[in-house]
Amino acid sequence: MKRMKLGYPCLNLSLDCTSAGTFRLASYSRERVLEVGNRNLDCLKEMLLYNIEHQLLFFRISANIIPFASHPVMDVDWAYELRDKFKDIKQLIAAHNIRISIHAHAAVWVTSPKETTYDNSLRELMYNAQLLDLLGLDESSKLQIHMGSFFGDKEATFDRFAERYAAMPESLKRRLVMENTERFFRLPECLEMHKLTGMPILFDTLHHVIGDTGESFREAMQLASATWRPKDGIPMIDFSSQNVEKKVGAHATTLDPGEFANFLAETDGIDYDVMFEIKDKETSANKAVEVARSDSRFTGLPLPG
């Protein structure tokens, strides 16, 4: 039976640690890479333990776990040196059936006409995919990307990416999903790219509202969900809303439980896992768990006591 998992991205504000620690390039050394990598993985495990306790079984890990991993300066076999840490976290994830994802850096421009930009982006994406592989995760653990702009020529941009996508290693292609944005790659454009590549669409509620191409949440979810194959797992979505006190596109400070309840009702009968892109992170995710307890799709445990 398909069941809904809820989560939040990268950082737990209740814990005194980060899994995205780094250092300056000028301070680069083998020792620093392993020191910071060890510390980041320790924090990742701590966050996952918190999430298990709070029934948050969907988590977006940081793309910064290994500093400078995709940079030409990297000369450390960090995957081997940190293998025990990865194995420990892998076992924890498997034991509790946690779904894991990664969001590529904003500097990753997969559609850029500049080959150097694309080459740098590809190295970063390969590192992201390697992290998921090291955690023993199957094809349902996804790496989400923004497709960028049209660079003045939509048709050329689509053709360029389709050609690049076809040439990517299967170890990367099986992970990639594209996120709709509010400007160039709105849902209709993502659907066009899906027809060219077969890449699934990760639906973002806030981007969809701002882009406003006319589809209701239910219609949009049905269209996006149809791009996911069984081996991709249940479709993933990003849920957030506009912070009315800030510029358009700014994420809300905290979850409005009523808004999420309405979304669940509107999309009843559609399966998906939800990532809450909301500023207070685990606080909103915990609120969402309480809302979702009454939904038959939710992967929840009995309340204690």
C-alpha positions in Angstrom: 0.0 0.0 0.0 1.3 3.5 -0.9 1.7 5.7 2.1 2.6 9.4 2.6 5.8 10.5 4.3 6.5 14.0 5.6 9.7 15.8 6.0 11.8 19.0 5.9 15.1 20.0 4.3 18.7 19.8 5.5 18.7 21.6 8.8 17.1 20.9 12.2 16.8 24.1 14.3 16.2 22.1 17.5 19.6 20.5 17.3 23.0 22.2 17.9 24.7 20.9 14.8 24.8 21.2 11.0 25.5 18.7 8.3 26.6 21.4 5.9 29.8 22.6 7.7 32.6 23.8 5.5 35.8 25.8 5.4 37.7 28.2 3.2 39.4 26.8 0.1 42.6 28.4 1.3 42.4 26.1 4.3 42.0 23.0 2.2 43.8 19.8 3.4 43.1 16.1 3.7 42.7 16.5 7.4 40.1 19.3 7.1 38.0 17.4 4.5 37.8 14.3 6.8 37.3 16.3 10.0 34.4 18.3 8.6 33.0 15.4 6.7 33.0 13.3 9.8 31.2 16.1 11.8 28.6 16.6 9.0 27.8 12.9 8.9 27.5 12.8 12.7 25.0 15.6 12.5 23.1 13.9 9.7 22.7 10.8 11.9 21.5 13.0 14.8 18.9 14.6 12.6 17.7 11.3 11.3 17.3 9.9 14.9 15.2 13.0 15.7 13.1 12.5 12.6 12.5 8.8 13.4 11.3 9.8 16.9 8.9 12.4 15.4 7.6 10.2 12.5 9.3 12.3 9.9 10.3 9.7 7.4 11.2 11.9 4.4 14.4 14.0 4.6 16.4 16.1 2.2 20.1 15.8 3.0 22.5 18.7 2.4 24.5 18.8 -0.8 27.4 20.2 1.3 28.1 17.1 3.4 31.6 16.7 1.9 33.2 20.2 1.4 34.7 20.8 -2.1 33.7 17.2 -3.2 33.1 18.3 -6.8 35.9 20.9 -6.9 39.1 20.2 -8.9 41.1 20.6 -5.7 39.6 17.4 -4.2 42.2 14.7 -3.9 40.8 12.7 -0.9 39.1 9.4 -1.3 36.5 10.5 1.1 34.0 7.8 0.2 36.6 5.2 1.4 37.9 7.1 4.4 34.3 7.8 5.7 32.9 4.4 4.7 32.1 3.4 8.3 30.0 6.5 8.9 28.2 6.0 5.6 27.5 2.4 6.5 26.1 3.3 9.9 23.7 5.9 8.4 22.8 3.5 5.6 21.7 0.9 8.1 19.7 3.5 10.0 17.8 4.6 6.9 17.1 1.1 5.8 15.9 0.0 9.2 13.3 2.8 9.4 12.4 3.0 5.7 13.3 6.7 5.5 13.1 8.3 2.1 16.0 10.6 1.2 16.5 13.3 -1.4 18.9 16.0 -2.4 18.4 19.4 -4.0 21.2 20.6 -6.2 22.9 23.9 -5.6 21.5 27.0 -7.2 24.8 27.3 -9.1 24.0 24.1 -11.0 22.8 25.3 -14.4 22.0 22.2 -16.5 20.7 24.2 -19.5 23.5 26.7 -19.7 24.9 27.3 -23.2 28.3 27.6 -21.6 30.0 24.2 -21.7 32.2 25.1 -18.7 29.2 25.9 -16.6 27.6 22.6 -17.6 30.8 20.6 -16.9 31.0 22.1 -13.4 27.3 21.4 -12.9 27.7 17.8 -14.1 30.5 17.2 -11.6 28.4 18.5 -8.8 25.4 16.3 -9.8 27.6 13.2 -10.0 28.8 13.9 -6.4 25.2 14.3 -5.3 24.3 11.0 -6.9 27.3 9.4 -5.3 26.1 10.4 -1.8 22.8 8.7 -2.4 24.6 5.6 -3.7 26.8 5.4 -0.7 23.7 5.4 1.5 22.5 2.3 -0.3 19.4 4.1 -1.7 17.3 2.8 -4.6 15.9 4.8 -7.5 13.2 6.3 -5.4 15.8 8.6 -3.7 15.9 11.6 -6.0 18.1 14.5 -6.9 16.1 17.5 -7.8 17.2 20.3 -10.1 15.9 23.6 -11.4 16.1 23.7 -15.2 17.2 27.4 -15.3 16.2 29.8 -18.0 15.7 29.7 -21.8 18.8 31.8 -22.4 17.0 33.7 -25.2 16.1 30.6 -27.2 13.6 28.1 -25.7 13.8 25.5 -28.5 17.6 25.5 -28.5 17.6 25.2 -24.7 15.3 22.2 -24.7 17.3 20.5 -27.5 20.6 21.2 -25.6 19.4 19.7 -22.4 17.7 16.7 -24.0 21.0 15.9 -25.8 23.0 16.3 -22.6 20.5 14.2 -20.6 20.8 11.4 -23.1 24.6 11.3 -22.6 24.5 11.3 -18.8 25.5 8.2 -16.9 22.6 6.0 -15.9 23.7 6.3 -12.3 22.8 10.0 -12.5 19.8 9.9 -14.9 17.9 7.4 -12.6 18.1 10.0 -9.8 17.2 13.3 -11.6 13.8 15.0 -11.2 13.0 18.5 -12.3 11.2 21.0 -10.2 8.7 23.4 -11.7 9.5 27.1 -11.2 7.4 30.2 -11.4 9.0 31.7 -14.5 10.6 29.7 -17.3 10.0 26.1 -16.4 6.5 26.3 -15.1 4.4 23.1 -15.1 3.6 23.2 -18.9 7.3 23.7 -19.8 8.3 20.9 -17.5 5.7 18.6 -19.1 7.3 19.5 -22.5 10.8 18.5 -21.2 9.4 15.3 -19.7 8.2 14.3 -23.2 11.8 14.8 -24.5 13.6 13.1 -21.7 11.2 11.0 -19.5 12.5 12.9 -16.5 9.9 13.0 -13.6 8.5 16.3 -12.4 8.7 17.2 -8.7 5.7 19.5 -8.1 6.3 22.7 -6.0 3.1 24.3 -4.7 4.5 27.8 -4.2 6.2 28.1 -7.6 2.9 26.8 -9.2 0.8 29.5 -7.4 3.2 32.3 -8.5 3.6 31.0 -12.0 -0.2 30.6 -12.3 -0.7 28.5 -15.5 -4.3 27.9 -14.5 -4.3 24.3 -13.2 -5.8 23.6 -9.8 -3.6 21.8 -7.3 -5.5 18.6 -8.1 -5.1 19.0 -11.8 -1.4 19.9 -11.4 -0.7 17.0 -9.1 -2.4 14.6 -11.5 -0.2 15.9 -14.4 3.0 15.8 -12.4 2.3 12.4 -10.8 1.8 10.8 -14.2 5.5 11.5 -15.1 6.7 9.2 -12.3 7.3 5.5 -13.1 6.8 2.8 -10.4 10.6 2.5 -10.0 10.7 6.2 -9.2 8.6 5.6 -6.1 5.7 7.7 -4.9 5.9 11.3 -6.4 7.6 13.9 -4.2 6.3 17.4 -3.8 7.6 20.6 -2.2 4.9 22.3 -0.1 5.2 25.9 1.0 3.3 29.2 0.9 4.1 32.8 0.4 5.4 34.9 3.2 3.0 37.9 2.8 5.4 40.3 4.5 8.2 39.7 2.0 8.8 39.7 -1.7 7.1 37.3 -4.0 8.6 33.8 -3.7 9.7 34.2 -0.1 8.7 31.1 1.9 6.4 31.3 4.9 7.9 31.4 8.4 5.6 28.6 9.7 3.0 26.2 8.4 -0.7 27.2 8.3 -2.2 23.8 9.3 -5.6 24.8 7.7 -3.9 25.4 4.4 -2.2 22.0 4.5 -5.4 20.3 5.5 -7.2 22.0 2.5 -4.4 20.8 0.2 -4.8 17.2 1.5 -8.5 17.4 0.9 -8.1 18.8 -2.6 -5.6 16.1 -3.6 -7.4 13.2 -1.9 -6.7 9.9 -3.6 -3.4 11.0 -5.1 -0.2 9.5 -3.5 2.8 11.7 -2.7 5.5 12.4 -0.1 5.7 16.0 1.2 8.8 18.1 1.8 7.9 21.2 3.8 10.0 24.2 2.5 9.1 26.4 5.4 11.5 28.6 7.4 11.0 26.9 10.8 11.9 23.5 9.4 11.0 20.6 11.8 8.5 22.8 13.7 6.3 23.0 10.7 6.9 19.4 9.7 5.7 18.4 13.2 2.6 20.5 12.8 2.0 18.7 9.5 2.2 15.3 11.2 -0.7 16.3 13.5 -2.8 17.4 10.5 -2.0 14.3 8.5 -2.9 11.8 11.2 -6.5 11.8 10.0 -5.4 11.1 6.4 -5.3 7.4 5.4 -2.3 8.0 3.2 0.0 9.1 6.1 2.8 6.8 7.1 2.4 7.3 10.9 2.8 5.3 14.0 0.3 5.1 16.9 0.5 7.9 19.4 2.5 6.9 22.5 0.5 5.9 25.6 
